[in-house]
Amino acid sequence: MATLSIAIANQNQDIELNFIQSKIKNLEVSSGGRLGISAINTANNMHIEYRAEQRFPFQSTFKLLVVSAILKQSMADTDLLEEKVIYKQDDLVFWSPITEKYISAGMTVSELSAAAMMHSDNTATNLLMRKLGGTEAVTAFAHSLENHTFRLDHWETELNSNPDVDQDTSTPLEMRESLQKLVLGNILAAPQQEQLVTWMKGNTTGDKRIRAGVPKGWIVGDKTGGGTDYGMTHDIGIIWPPNCAPLVIAVYLVQNQKNAVRREDIVASVTRLLVNEFAKNGKIAIVVNNEYFYDSYDYAVEGYDYENVYFIKANYTAYRHFLNETERFADSPYSIKIIKQQ
């Protein structure tokens, strides 16, 4: 039986929240499959996990680790990214929208990395893996990040898509932790980290997944994955709310029927639930002259469907009054509108 864990760092006991667990379970049932979720609010280290330690075929989300391994090597080999790679027609595999255009000219390692991250180009990924030393080298890099459940056994496009087989799998928890270390930690030097983030923000394959589950104006960098079998629909990403610390999310969906279609809407709905739950840490959002001021770890945006989050519209004087005299708020002479979202 799947349980939902919602915990704050330094607390000794996880808190089960029946409400969000029932919401996620309902989404899982409606998908006709199995959801794996790992998410963290880096502002306060609150994390939400659902089947987070179960294995899922990672599909193209593993390309994050391939490209990151290349960037890691480029820290020592400063010419690596500009090195030209020549390949042949026979090297092309299915879904190579960028590499198929440059067979005669070849592409640099940097261009191949961009193609793999932003367009999920399979041939680009294989050429990068060849540069690294194959599947074992990518697995070793993942293990260096303490992603010990990660195992890459095949090249594109032969990755395992059977959810009952351990080959080409990892867990949502360790994939999310790897992403967090690569984008927010010190595994990569600043130039390489900035390049990775740029490629993730420029991803062209995720508009209906994590990106579709956040309010307008929020910034997302992600890497999707999916397969033609079992309707696999994955996304791992970083979310930057305005003026707030980022969220890191991994969502994996594998359906029960082999001929099932992908369900990008499930990933978007899971993202909304996660953002809503994180938002409950802050109870107040204050709007002053159409600018948002965030209290605590509040990610509120007016008009977005947050539960139990209050929105306060006020002029600057009323805003100052609220901050300085909270106890007298109910008797405030200023015009402040409070809206409770249902």
N, C-alpha and C positions, 0 to 999 in steps of 0.2 A: 504494500500500500504506500502510495506517495504521500509524504508530508511536506508541508511548507515551513521553512525556517526563516524567521525574521529576527535578526539579532543586532544589537549595538556592540561595538568593540568594547572589551573590558567588562561586559556583563557575563555572569557565570552561567546563565540559563537562557536558552533560546525561547522566544515567545511565539506560540502558534496563534495565528490570527485566522479564525474560521471564515471571516468575510472574504478576504482576498484568496484564501485557499479554495473556497467554493467557486469563486469567479474563475480562477485558473483551471480548476477541475472541469467546470462547465465548458470552457474553451477547449480543453483537451478532449472531452467527450464529443463536442461538436465537430472536432477535426477528424474524428475517427482514428486517432493514433495516440502517440506518446510525446509529451512535451518535456524538454529539459531546459531549465532556466537557472542562470546565475547572474546576479546583478549587485552592484555596490554603489552607494552614494559616498564619494570620496570626501565630502564635506565633514561627515561624522562617522564614516566607516560602517554605517548601517548596511546590512546585506540581506538579500532575499534569495533563497535557493529553493528549487523544486526539481526533484530528480537530478540534482546537480552533480551527483557522483556516479550516475549511470552512464554507460558508454553509448555514444551515438556515432554513426558514420559521419565524419566531418565534412566530406565532400570539399568544395572549393574554399572553405574557410581556412584550410591548411596553407593556402597560398600566402597568407599573412606571415607564416613562419618561414616559408621559402624566401620571400623578399626580405624579411628582417635578417635572415642569416646572411644574405648577400650584403646588406647594409652593414652588418657587424664586421664582415670581412673587409669592407671598404675603409673601415677605420684604420686598418694596418696597410692595406694596399690602396693608396690614394688614386691610382689610375684605373682601378677596377671598373668603376661605373661608366667610364668613357671607352672601355675596351669594345671593339666591334666583334660581333658574333655572326659568322656566316653559316647559313643553313640551306637545306635543299627542299625541294617539293616533297620528297619522301618523308621529311621530318614533320610535315604538317599533320595535325590530328583534328578531330571535330572541334568546333568552336574555337577558331583562331582568327577573330575579326581584324586584328591588327597585324599579326605576323604574316598573314597571307598576302598582304599588300607589299611586302618588302623582301621577297624571296631573292631577287637579284642583287639588291643592295646590302642586305643584312641589317642588323639593328645593334645599337649599343646595349650594354648590360643595363644601363639606366632606363633606356626605352623599353626593354623587355620587362623590367620590373614594373614600370608604369602600366604596361599592357596587362600584366598579370593582376595587378591590384585594382586598376580602374575599369578594366573590361573583362576580367577573369579569363584572359586568353590562355588556352591550354598549351599550345605549342611554346609560347613564351615561358610558361611555368616549367615545362620539360627541359628547355634549354638552360634555364637557371639552375635546375636541379642537377643537370649534367655538369655545370660549372662547379657546383658545390661538392659533387662526389656521389650523387644518387640519393636514394631513399634513406639509407642508413645515416647519411650526413645530416639530413633534415631532422630525422628522429633524434639524433645526438644533440642537435641544437635545441630542440624542444626540451629534452631532458636537462640541458644546462639551465633552462628557465624553471626547473623543478616541475615541468609538465611531464610527469613520469608515466601517465596513462597514455600518452601520445605514442602511436605507432603508425608509421607510413610504410606500407608494404608494396604499393604499386605506383606506376607512373600514370599520368593522364593519357587516355581516358579510361583506364582500367581499374579505377578505384572501386573498392568494395561498396556495394549499396545494399547489402543484406544486413538488417539491423540485428540479426541473431549471430553474426560473425564479428569477432574482435578485430579483424584486419582493417586498417585505415580508419581507426576510431580514436576518440579521446572523450573526455567528459566536459560538460558545460562549465563546471567549476574551474578546471585547469586551463581551458581555453580562455576563459574570462581573465583569470589571473595572469596568463601569458600576455594577453593584450594589454592589460594594465601595466605590467612591468615594461613592455616595449614602448608604450606611448607616454606613460607618466613616470616611469622609473629611470634608472641610470644604466640600463643594459646598453643602450645606444648613446653615442655622443650627441650633443645638441644638433649639429648639422644633419646627421643621419636620422635622428628622431623627427626633426622638422620635415625632412623629406618624406618620411613614412606618413606623417599626419597629412601632408599635402596630398599624397596619393589617395589616402583613405577618404579625405573630404571630397576628392574628385571622383569617387566611385560612381559609375553609371548604372549599376545593376540593382541598387537597393531602394529606389524611390518608393516602393510600395511596402516596405518592411519596417525597420526601425524608424526610418525617416518619416513614414506615414503616421507614426504614433506619437509624435511630439508636436508641440504648438509651433505655429508659424514664427520664423525668426530664430529658432534654436539651431545650433550648428551640430551636424552629425558627420562622423567619419566611420566607415564601416567596411566590412568584407562579407559578402554573401556566400552561400553555398546551397547546392540543391542537386537533385538527381531525377532522372526520368522514372526510377523505380520508387515505390512506396511514398510518392508525393513529398519527398524530403525538401524541407524549406527552412533554411538556417540563416542567421545573421548575427554577427558579433560586431559591436561598435562602441564608440565613445560619443557621449552626448554632452554638449556644452550649453547649459542654460544661460541666459543673460546674467552677467555679474555674479555667477555662482560657480562653485567647484563642479567638475564634471561627474557624470554618471558613466559607469562601465557596464555593459549588458551583453550577455550571450544567450541567444534563444535558438534551440534546436527542436525541430518537429519531424518525426518519422511516423507515417501513417501505417495502418494495419494491412491495407490492400495494396498489392504490388502495382496495380494499375491506377492508383489514386492520383489525382491532380494536385499540384502545389497549392498551398493555402497561405499566400502572403498576408492575407487579412488577419490570420491568426497571430502572426508575428507582430503586426501593427497593434492589434488589440492587447497582446501581452505587454507591449511597450507602454501603452497608455495606463494599464493597471500598475505597472512598476513605478512610473512617474507619479501617478496619483498617490501611491503608498509612501513614496519618499517625501512627497509634498506635505504629508500630514505632520511631519516633524515641525513645520512652521505653520502657525495658525493664522497669521495675519499677513496680508499683502496691502500695502498702502500706495495709493495712486495720487500723486501730487502734480497737477498741471500736466497730466498724461504721461508722467514718468513713474516708473515702478521702483519702490523702495522695498527691499526684502528684509523681513525679520527672521532671524535664525536661519534655518536651511529651507526657506520657503521658495518654491519654484512657481508660484502662482502667476497666471496670466489671465487677464479679464476675459470672461466668456468661455474659458476652458472648463471642462466638466470635472472639477475637483470636488470631492466630497468632504464636508466639514471644514472647508477653508473659507475664510471671510475675506471679502474685498472691501476696502475702504477708500472712498473718493473724498478728497479734501483739498482745500487750498493750503498754501505753505504754513500759514499761521495755525490752522487746525492741526496740521501734521506735527508741528512743534508742540502744540498743546497736548496731543496724544502721547508723545514720547515722554514729556516731562511730568504729566499729571494723569497717569493711567487710572488711578482710583476714581478720579472725578470725571472720567470719560463720559459716563451716562448723563451727567449734568452739564456737559460742555455747551457753551453758548454758541459755538461755531457750527456751521452747517457741514455735517459729515454724514455721508450715506453709507450704510452698512448693508451688504448684500450677502445673504447666505445661499450658497449653491446647493441645490437639492440633488 
